[in-house]
């Protein structure tokens, strides 16, 4: 229990006791401690209990008007019984619960303290306390919060509803708002969507009501700190050594490779592995919306886009970075994901001698990825004949690697395909190797094999001239299929 003594500056004093883990204090109706005069945009902060006798003050809205022991609340601050929160003309004093033991009283005698919290390594566990155990679990790849009362986690490729809950919608919004402030962004009525990347590599996307009808909706994508290797992919059954060798040949021949697949199918992880085949002496320019790729080469120059500020200025887009990268002497350009008009700039770069580049795109099949690339290029706003655009797509993209998350939760590379020249203005895709499914076993796991599709790549002779290992046996259809 926490006791707060409130002095309104006019001789009126109140003594309030709270049992909840979070207390909202502000000049707004609905706060646990309402301060007058009320204002829809009034200052507000949250006081949350971390452990017995230790509390964290979290800014919510214009909290800089508050001070903790004389220090403005511009970020999370730790306080203890005896600390004083002030905001003219109010003064709120935190008092120790009489049930605290002697050791806690000794801590109080040391005097009030208020210090900024160093959250560089634990942003999420501090802000998202109710789901902290899942954010720290190695086998949880994503946490999905559908309002304060419904939380799912993705564990080993499977979605599971968990018992964790937030106290209320306000507590959840406060957590997201603090994440936004930690990366110098805003999450409020004027900015109801948040897309952020934290220092540990986690990606957070959130949408607030009334756009999200269940309450604030949050997806937290976690990335393993260990770099995935081709040996691990083979061990997981996501790929075979023959498929890996074929992709290695494509990368070393400087073929332009697009990794396509649905959401959460492992595109980023596969692109990470593909990049490991690049010669360490090459200069790689890496362009991303939010840094996720972990390239293993030494000469990597990473760039990240920037959102516009509150005045609508300072935005730097993928398109801007692609244009800049062409003037920075790249051997290869790697783009985290193609989503919009930047596709046209990438196509022009690939058609002007920047071979060996890579990216990912959302698509359900290798053929669909070309149509998707075409659609994204049309979003650039550049008016050009469809036949000319399709010619650029077919000439620029040479190899397609399709990823998929299967019904048993496993992720596999399902196709490696080659893009052929247009025929009658239509795309032509030649499958080289794919995953052949045999159905489910007794445990519900998908059984199958990777094998050839009966087509030899057009670059087979080029690979042999470059003394790269390529075997015609890779492309034979497995027996029984």
Beta strands, then each sheet from edge to edge (+ up, - down):
strand 1: 2-7
strand 2: 13-18
strand 3: 22-26
strand 4: 33-34
strand 5: 44-51
strand 6: 54-61
strand 7: 67-68
strand 8: 71-72
strand 9: 77-79
strand 10: 84-87
strand 11: 90-95
strand 12: 115-116
strand 13: 140-146
strand 14: 151-155
strand 15: 158-162
strand 16: 193-197
strand 17: 203-207
strand 18: 217-221
strand 19: 257-261
strand 20: 284-288
strand 21: 300-304
strand 22: 332-335
strand 23: 358-362
strand 24: 399-405
strand 25: 411-423
strand 26: 426-440
strand 27: 446-452
sheet 1: 2+ 1- 11+ 10- 7+ 8-
sheet 2: 4+ 3+ 5- 6+ 9- 12+
sheet 3: 15+ 14- 13+ 18- 17+ 16-
sheet 4: 21+ 20+ 22+ 23+ 19+ 24+ 25- 26+ 27-
end
